[in-house]
Amino acid sequence: MYEEMASVWPTAEQNPSFSEDLRDFGRIWMRTPKVVFSKTLRHVEHNSRLAEEDVTAEVARCKRQVEGDLGLGGATLAVSFMKLGLIDEYRMFVRPIVLGGGKPYFTPNECPIDLKLVETRTFPGGVVLLRYERSV
């Protein structure tokens, strides 16, 4: 996921085919500190660093360093976080395009996770945010 994001967002601000919203996202992505979990990458850029510890230790480290919410991207990584109970809130953006394939949001999980819908928001262009909290 890092490689895909790094191929688009560093130059988004200069891309004339991008909407202002996409250029804004590129600016936000560039200034947001990122931790990259990878077994193959040896170098990352764009305000990113490679994770040096296991997932649980890395999350604890980030929580000590960051005030506010932490975000997570990537279906494969999300499964590790889900199994360890490290996700308190799920924010899913639904874009109105039918592809007919691709990676599922979540892979099969041994233990169901009960969620409570706490917010929906519709953006210009039809993108919908679904925000859920994990029920305890």
NUSEMAR-597414 format. One line per field, with one value per residue (C-alpha): x, y, z; residue number from 0. Coordinates in Angstrom, 2 decimals. Layout:
<nodes>
xx = X, ...
yy = Y, ...
zz = Z, ...
num = NUM, ...
</nodes>
This chain:
<nodes>
xx = 0.00, 2.85, 4.31, 0.93, 0.34, 3.91, 3.52, 0.58, 0.35, 3.78, 3.01, -0.77, -0.54, 0.97, -1.41, -3.80, -6.21, -6.78, -9.66, -8.90, -10.08, -7.50, -4.75, -5.74, -5.50, -2.03, -0.93, -2.37, -0.75, 2.65, 2.62, 1.15, 3.76, 3.45, 4.70, 5.20, 4.98, 6.94, 9.02, 10.50, 11.07, 14.38, 13.78, 10.73, 10.27, 7.57, 7.47, 7.43, 9.47, 9.71, 8.29, 11.08, 9.03, 6.14, 2.68, 1.55, 4.75, 4.68, 1.08, 1.94, 4.91, 2.74, 0.08, 2.76, 4.03, 0.79, -2.00, -5.36, -6.39, -4.12, -5.15, -4.57, -4.62, -4.29, -6.51, -3.72, -2.33, -5.83, -6.35, -3.32, -4.65, -8.15, -6.90, -4.96, -7.96, -6.10, -8.88, -11.39, -13.12, -13.68, -14.00, -14.96, -15.24, -17.54, -16.95, -19.77, -17.88, -18.61, -15.37, -16.50, -13.36, -10.50, -9.44, -12.22, -12.31, -11.65, -10.45, -12.33, -12.09, -12.36, -14.19, -16.97, -16.51, -19.68, -19.83, -22.12, -22.76, -21.97, -21.77, -22.53, -21.43, -21.86, -19.23, -19.49, -19.21, -21.15, -18.44, -19.98, -18.16, -19.42, -17.94, -18.36, -17.18, -16.29, -18.91, -17.47
yy = 0.00, 2.40, 2.01, 2.70, 5.77, 7.04, 6.77, 9.22, 11.62, 13.34, 14.96, 15.34, 19.08, 19.60, 17.23, 19.38, 16.47, 16.17, 17.97, 20.39, 17.72, 15.25, 17.89, 18.62, 14.92, 14.85, 17.76, 16.06, 12.72, 14.37, 16.14, 13.25, 11.08, 7.46, 4.14, 1.51, -2.17, -4.13, -7.27, -6.30, -2.54, -1.23, 2.48, 4.78, 8.51, 11.18, 11.67, 7.88, 5.43, 1.66, -0.13, -1.53, -3.51, -5.94, -4.56, -4.29, -2.59, -0.22, 0.82, 1.46, 3.58, 5.59, 6.17, 7.62, 9.92, 11.06, 13.06, 12.08, 9.35, 7.01, 5.87, 2.53, 1.65, -1.66, -4.72, -7.16, -5.06, -4.37, -8.10, -8.19, -5.18, -6.69, -10.00, -8.13, -5.95, -2.75, -1.12, 0.97, 2.59, 1.67, 4.37, 3.02, 5.17, 3.79, 5.14, 4.57, 2.45, -1.20, -2.97, -6.57, -7.63, -6.59, -7.08, -7.35, -4.81, -7.61, -11.17, -13.93, -13.44, -16.24, -14.04, -11.70, -8.07, -6.24, -2.69, 0.25, 2.82, 6.28, 8.47, 8.61, 11.45, 11.96, 13.90, 15.61, 13.00, 10.45, 9.07, 7.97, 7.68, 4.97, 5.33, 2.51, 2.04, -1.38, -2.52, -3.61
zz = 0.00, 0.83, -2.65, -4.28, -2.14, -2.63, -6.40, -6.44, -3.50, -3.44, -6.82, -6.44, -5.83, -9.29, -11.12, -13.20, -13.68, -9.91, -8.21, -5.39, -2.92, -4.27, -4.17, -0.55, 0.27, -1.28, 0.94, 4.02, 3.09, 2.67, 6.03, 8.03, 9.77, 8.61, 9.98, 7.29, 8.22, 5.61, 5.43, 2.05, 2.01, 3.32, 2.72, 2.83, 2.23, 2.44, 6.21, 6.72, 8.74, 8.77, 11.81, 13.93, 16.43, 16.48, 15.79, 19.43, 20.56, 17.60, 18.30, 21.96, 20.84, 18.44, 21.11, 23.40, 20.65, 19.01, 20.54, 19.08, 16.68, 14.77, 11.30, 9.61, 5.93, 4.15, 4.27, 5.12, 7.95, 9.28, 9.86, 12.20, 14.09, 14.27, 15.68, 18.37, 19.30, 18.37, 16.33, 18.29, 15.33, 11.69, 9.02, 5.65, 2.57, -0.11, -3.60, -6.12, -8.66, -9.35, -10.18, -9.91, -8.04, -5.83, -2.24, 0.32, 3.14, 5.58, 5.29, 7.14, 10.89, 13.46, 15.96, 14.82, 15.86, 16.88, 15.54, 16.23, 13.47, 14.87, 11.76, 8.06, 5.83, 2.08, 0.15, -3.24, -5.96, -3.92, -1.63, 1.68, 5.00, 7.34, 10.84, 13.33, 16.89, 18.21, 20.70, 24.03
num = 0, 1, 2, 3, 4, 5, 6, 7, 8, 9, 10, 11, 12, 13, 14, 15, 16, 17, 18, 19, 20, 21, 22, 23, 24, 25, 26, 27, 28, 29, 30, 31, 32, 33, 34, 35, 36, 37, 38, 39, 40, 41, 42, 43, 44, 45, 46, 47, 48, 49, 50, 51, 52, 53, 54, 55, 56, 57, 58, 59, 60, 61, 62, 63, 64, 65, 66, 67, 68, 69, 70, 71, 72, 73, 74, 75, 76, 77, 78, 79, 80, 81, 82, 83, 84, 85, 86, 87, 88, 89, 90, 91, 92, 93, 94, 95, 96, 97, 98, 99, 100, 101, 102, 103, 104, 105, 106, 107, 108, 109, 110, 111, 112, 113, 114, 115, 116, 117, 118, 119, 120, 121, 122, 123, 124, 125, 126, 127, 128, 129, 130, 131, 132, 133, 134, 135
</nodes>
